[in-house]
Amino acid sequence: MSASILNPESAEPMMEINTTPLIDVMLVLLIMIIMTIPIQTHAVKVDLPQNQNTPPPPVDPAKNTLAIDVNGQSYWNGTPVDDVTLQQYLEATTQLNPEPELHFQPDAAARYEVVDHVLAIVKRSNITKLGFVGNEQYGSAF
């Protein structure tokens, strides 16, 4: 093979490496790595009761409502409460037999940090009957 066939402009062999295939392989690997990374979700894990084959307890007419308004104020059955009082109310409800349901109703415009903080308080108090009320207000958000 003559030198003029390798590089017709000069008599020397070409000293440059063609990096296009290397870049193509690296881009494919990058895309594969990005696709395999799990999506990170920010959530507070609440341990819900597991399905047991026992009949459900009779419904207690006393249902407690925990609401959060736009300004981040927490309300226990319509009365404003702070974190310490909320913790005491939640601990008192766990002592009742049967435990009353807790209806959690954050405002659609409430800050996520506030809702997350209140859910963490609920989780620490070992509430087993928790329901999210008013989820239909989020239906138009997506």
C-alpha positions as CSV (number, residue, x, y, z in Angstrom):
1,M,0.0,0.0,0.0
2,S,1.6,3.3,-1.0
3,A,1.6,6.4,1.1
4,S,-0.3,8.3,-1.5
5,I,-3.4,6.1,-1.0
6,L,-3.5,6.7,2.7
7,N,-3.2,10.5,2.4
8,P,-3.2,11.7,-1.2
9,E,-2.0,15.2,-0.2
10,S,1.3,14.1,1.4
11,A,3.6,11.2,1.3
12,E,3.2,10.6,5.1
13,P,0.5,8.5,6.8
14,M,-2.4,10.3,8.5
15,M,-1.7,10.8,12.2
16,E,-5.2,11.9,13.4
17,I,-7.6,9.5,15.0
18,N,-11.2,9.6,13.9
19,T,-13.0,10.3,17.2
20,T,-16.6,10.3,15.8
21,P,-17.3,6.6,16.6
22,L,-15.9,7.0,20.1
23,I,-18.2,10.0,20.7
24,D,-21.2,8.1,19.4
25,V,-20.5,5.2,21.7
26,M,-20.1,7.5,24.7
27,L,-23.4,9.3,23.9
28,V,-25.2,6.0,23.7
29,L,-23.7,4.9,27.1
30,L,-24.6,8.2,28.6
31,I,-28.2,7.8,27.4
32,M,-28.4,4.3,28.8
33,I,-27.1,5.4,32.2
34,I,-29.6,8.2,32.4
35,M,-32.4,5.9,31.5
36,T,-31.5,3.4,34.2
37,I,-31.2,6.0,37.1
38,P,-34.4,5.7,39.2
39,I,-36.6,8.8,39.5
40,Q,-36.1,10.4,42.9
41,T,-39.3,11.2,44.7
42,H,-39.6,13.3,47.7
43,A,-42.1,11.7,50.0
44,V,-42.8,11.1,53.6
45,K,-43.4,7.4,54.2
46,V,-46.5,6.8,56.3
47,D,-47.0,3.3,57.6
48,L,-50.6,2.4,56.7
49,P,-52.3,-0.6,58.2
50,Q,-52.0,-3.8,56.3
51,N,-55.1,-5.6,55.0
52,Q,-56.2,-8.1,57.6
53,N,-59.0,-10.6,57.3
54,T,-60.8,-9.3,60.4
55,P,-64.0,-7.3,60.1
56,P,-63.5,-3.6,60.2
57,P,-64.2,-1.9,63.6
58,P,-67.4,0.1,63.8
59,V,-67.1,3.6,62.4
60,D,-66.5,6.0,65.2
61,P,-68.6,9.2,64.6
62,A,-65.8,11.4,66.0
63,K,-63.5,12.1,63.1
64,N,-60.7,14.5,63.5
65,T,-59.7,16.9,60.7
66,L,-56.2,18.3,60.3
67,A,-56.1,21.1,57.8
68,I,-53.4,23.4,56.6
69,D,-54.2,26.8,55.0
70,V,-52.3,28.8,52.4
71,N,-50.2,30.6,55.1
72,G,-49.0,27.3,56.6
73,Q,-51.2,27.4,59.7
74,S,-52.4,24.0,61.0
75,Y,-56.0,23.6,62.2
76,W,-57.2,20.8,64.4
77,N,-61.0,20.5,63.9
78,G,-61.1,24.2,62.9
79,T,-59.0,25.5,65.8
80,P,-55.5,26.8,65.0
81,V,-52.7,24.7,66.7
82,D,-49.0,24.7,66.9
83,D,-46.7,21.7,66.5
84,V,-46.5,20.8,70.1
85,T,-50.3,20.9,70.6
86,L,-50.8,19.0,67.4
87,Q,-48.4,16.2,68.7
88,Q,-50.4,16.1,72.0
89,Y,-53.7,15.8,70.2
90,L,-52.4,13.0,67.9
91,E,-51.0,11.1,70.9
92,A,-54.3,11.4,72.7
93,T,-56.2,10.0,69.7
94,T,-54.0,6.9,69.6
95,Q,-55.1,6.1,73.1
96,L,-58.8,6.0,72.2
97,N,-60.4,2.7,71.3
98,P,-61.2,2.5,68.5
99,E,-58.9,5.1,67.1
100,P,-60.8,7.9,65.4
101,E,-60.0,8.6,61.7
102,L,-57.7,11.5,60.9
103,H,-58.7,13.5,57.8
104,F,-55.7,15.3,56.4
105,Q,-56.6,18.3,54.2
106,P,-53.8,20.6,53.1
107,D,-54.7,23.6,50.9
108,A,-53.7,23.3,47.3
109,A,-51.5,26.4,47.6
110,A,-49.8,25.4,50.9
111,R,-46.0,25.1,50.8
112,Y,-44.7,21.6,50.5
113,E,-42.2,22.1,53.4
114,V,-45.1,22.8,55.8
115,V,-47.2,19.8,54.6
116,D,-44.1,17.6,54.8
117,H,-43.4,18.8,58.3
118,V,-46.9,18.2,59.5
119,L,-47.0,14.7,57.9
120,A,-43.7,13.9,59.7
121,I,-45.4,14.8,63.0
122,V,-48.4,12.5,62.1
123,K,-46.0,9.7,61.3
124,R,-44.1,10.1,64.6
125,S,-47.3,9.9,66.5
126,N,-48.1,6.4,65.1
127,I,-51.5,7.3,63.6
128,T,-53.0,4.2,61.9
129,K,-56.2,5.7,60.4
130,L,-55.2,8.5,58.1
131,G,-57.1,9.7,55.1
132,F,-56.3,12.5,52.6
133,V,-59.4,14.7,51.9
134,G,-59.8,17.1,49.1
135,N,-57.5,15.4,46.5
136,E,-59.9,16.5,43.7
137,Q,-58.5,20.1,44.0
138,Y,-55.3,18.8,42.6
139,G,-56.9,17.1,39.5
140,S,-56.5,20.2,37.3
141,A,-52.9,20.7,38.3
142,F,-51.6,18.1,35.9
